Amino acid sequence: MSLLIFGLGNIGEKYEGTRHNIGFEVLDEVAKKRGITFASDRLAQSAKFQIGGKSVYLLKPTTFMNLSGDAVSLWMRKSNSVTSEILIVTDDLALPFGTIRTKSKGSSAGHNGLTDIEQKLNSQQYARMRMGIGSDFPKGQQVNFVLGQFDAKDQEQKKVWVEKAADAVLCFCTRGLETTMNQFNG
């Protein structure tokens, strides 16, 4: 069995450390905890490890956020995976900063990366871990906010939050979605 963990974000230096790239940061932390590194692969930066008899692929799409579904569908075909074997880690404006909310399914809630995944998979039936980035921005400034850096005052909390999210990803890999939701949502 293979599990595919996708961290959503945008490629390129100018996007590093932005709120929209929190999915990349969570996967970087998982890779650090497992002592593995990412390599360039087809439509993604990928890293692989074994845990509990499963192969786990950490995947950071190189398609830009709005085309994330291309990478997800390619890697699902490539690994013969089904939607119950994937987890998408992404930012969420609707959740307070520092919140983690894992769900088994749901709508994209206007998130362009999730919308593209839904369209390419023709399904909303996949697990997602939403990382709350808050919505502390003036009207009409949403794009600048998500593509902006975290404030200096948020950096310490962000470090703890990303480590906790990485633990949640590893829990998903070993103990499943239900346990992950019960242990880490909030």
C-alpha positions as CSV (number, residue, x, y, z in Angstrom):
1,M,0.0,0.0,0.0
2,S,1.2,3.5,-0.8
3,L,0.1,6.7,0.8
4,L,0.5,10.0,-1.0
5,I,0.9,13.1,1.1
6,F,0.6,16.3,-1.0
7,G,1.7,19.7,0.5
8,L,0.3,22.5,-1.6
9,G,2.2,25.6,-2.4
10,N,3.8,27.6,-5.2
11,I,7.3,26.9,-6.5
12,G,10.0,29.5,-6.6
13,E,12.1,31.6,-4.2
14,K,9.6,34.4,-4.2
15,Y,6.9,32.2,-2.6
16,E,9.1,30.6,0.1
17,G,7.8,31.2,3.6
18,T,4.5,32.6,2.4
19,R,1.2,31.7,4.0
20,H,0.1,29.9,0.8
21,N,3.1,27.6,1.0
22,I,2.4,26.2,4.5
23,G,1.7,22.8,2.9
24,F,5.3,22.7,1.6
25,E,6.6,23.7,5.0
26,V,4.7,20.9,6.7
27,L,6.1,18.3,4.3
28,D,9.6,19.7,4.8
29,E,9.2,19.1,8.5
30,V,8.0,15.5,8.0
31,A,11.0,14.9,5.8
32,K,13.3,16.4,8.5
33,K,11.7,14.1,11.1
34,R,12.2,11.1,8.9
35,G,15.8,12.1,7.8
36,I,15.0,12.2,4.1
37,T,15.3,14.8,1.3
38,F,13.3,15.8,-1.7
39,A,14.4,15.2,-5.3
40,S,13.0,16.6,-8.5
41,D,10.4,14.2,-10.0
42,R,7.6,14.4,-12.5
43,L,5.3,17.4,-11.6
44,A,6.6,17.3,-8.0
45,Q,9.4,17.4,-5.6
46,S,9.2,13.9,-4.0
47,A,10.6,12.1,-1.0
48,K,9.7,8.5,0.1
49,F,9.9,6.5,3.3
50,Q,8.5,3.3,4.8
51,I,6.4,3.3,7.9
52,G,4.2,0.6,9.4
53,G,4.6,-1.6,6.2
54,K,3.5,1.3,3.9
55,S,5.3,3.3,1.4
56,V,4.7,7.0,2.0
57,Y,5.4,9.6,-0.8
58,L,5.7,13.2,0.3
59,L,4.9,15.3,-2.8
60,K,5.2,19.1,-3.3
61,P,3.6,19.8,-6.7
62,T,5.7,21.9,-9.1
63,T,2.6,22.9,-11.0
64,F,1.8,26.1,-9.0
65,M,-1.2,26.1,-6.7
66,N,-4.0,26.5,-9.2
67,L,-2.9,23.4,-11.1
68,S,-2.3,21.1,-8.2
69,G,-4.8,18.6,-9.5
70,D,-2.4,17.7,-12.4
71,A,0.2,16.5,-10.0
72,V,-2.3,14.7,-7.7
73,S,-3.9,12.8,-10.6
74,L,-0.6,11.9,-12.2
75,W,0.8,10.5,-8.9
76,M,-2.4,8.7,-8.1
77,R,-2.2,6.9,-11.5
78,K,1.5,6.4,-11.2
79,S,1.2,4.7,-7.8
80,N,-2.2,3.0,-8.4
81,S,-3.6,4.8,-5.4
82,V,-7.2,5.6,-4.6
83,T,-8.6,8.7,-2.9
84,S,-8.6,7.0,0.5
85,E,-4.8,6.8,0.3
86,I,-4.1,10.5,-0.2
87,L,-3.9,13.5,2.2
88,I,-3.7,17.1,0.9
89,V,-2.1,19.6,3.3
90,T,-3.0,23.2,2.5
91,D,-3.6,26.7,3.9
92,D,-7.1,27.9,4.9
93,L,-8.2,31.5,5.4
94,A,-11.4,30.5,7.2
95,L,-9.5,29.0,10.2
96,P,-7.8,31.0,12.8
97,F,-4.0,31.2,12.6
98,G,-2.4,28.1,14.1
99,T,-5.4,25.8,13.7
100,I,-5.2,22.3,12.2
101,R,-8.4,20.8,10.9
102,T,-8.3,17.4,9.1
103,K,-11.4,16.1,7.3
104,S,-12.2,13.1,5.2
105,K,-14.0,15.1,2.5
106,G,-15.5,18.5,1.8
107,S,-15.7,21.3,-0.7
108,S,-12.8,23.4,-1.8
109,A,-14.3,26.5,0.0
110,G,-13.0,28.6,-2.8
111,H,-9.4,27.4,-2.5
112,N,-8.0,27.3,-6.0
113,G,-5.7,24.4,-5.4
114,L,-8.4,22.2,-3.9
115,T,-10.8,23.3,-6.7
116,D,-8.4,22.0,-9.3
117,I,-7.9,18.8,-7.4
118,E,-11.7,18.2,-7.2
119,Q,-12.0,18.9,-10.9
120,K,-9.2,16.6,-11.9
121,L,-10.3,13.8,-9.6
122,N,-14.0,14.4,-10.2
123,S,-14.4,14.0,-6.4
124,Q,-14.5,15.8,-3.1
125,Q,-13.9,12.4,-1.3
126,Y,-10.3,12.8,-0.2
127,A,-8.7,13.7,3.1
128,R,-7.4,17.2,3.6
129,M,-5.5,18.9,6.4
130,R,-6.4,22.5,6.5
131,M,-3.8,24.8,8.1
132,G,-5.5,28.0,9.5
133,I,-3.7,31.1,8.4
134,G,-6.4,33.5,9.6
135,S,-8.0,36.3,7.7
136,D,-6.3,39.4,9.2
137,F,-6.3,41.5,6.0
138,P,-8.2,44.5,4.6
139,K,-11.0,43.9,2.2
140,G,-9.7,43.2,-1.3
141,Q,-6.2,42.2,-0.1
142,Q,-6.7,38.4,0.1
143,V,-4.1,37.6,-2.6
144,N,-1.5,39.9,-1.0
145,F,-2.2,38.2,2.4
146,V,-1.9,34.6,1.2
147,L,1.2,35.4,-0.9
148,G,2.7,37.4,2.0
149,Q,5.1,36.3,4.7
150,F,4.1,35.4,8.3
151,D,4.5,38.3,10.7
152,A,7.6,38.3,13.0
153,K,5.2,37.9,16.0
154,D,3.8,34.7,14.4
155,Q,7.1,33.0,13.6
156,E,7.5,31.2,17.0
157,Q,3.9,29.9,17.0
158,K,4.3,28.9,13.4
159,K,7.3,26.7,14.2
160,V,5.3,24.8,16.9
161,W,2.3,24.6,14.7
162,V,4.2,23.1,11.7
163,E,5.9,20.6,14.0
164,K,2.4,19.5,15.3
165,A,1.1,19.3,11.7
166,A,4.0,17.1,10.8
167,D,3.2,14.8,13.7
168,A,-0.4,14.7,12.5
169,V,0.8,13.7,9.0
170,L,2.8,10.8,10.6
171,C,-0.2,9.9,12.7
172,F,-2.3,9.7,9.5
173,C,0.3,7.4,8.0
174,T,0.4,5.0,11.0
175,R,-3.0,5.3,12.7
176,G,-5.4,6.5,10.1
177,L,-7.6,9.5,9.5
178,E,-10.1,9.0,12.4
179,T,-7.4,8.9,15.0
180,T,-5.6,11.9,13.4
181,M,-8.8,14.0,13.4
182,N,-9.5,13.1,17.1
183,Q,-6.0,13.8,18.2
184,F,-5.0,16.9,16.2
185,N,-8.1,18.9,15.2
186,G,-8.7,22.1,17.0
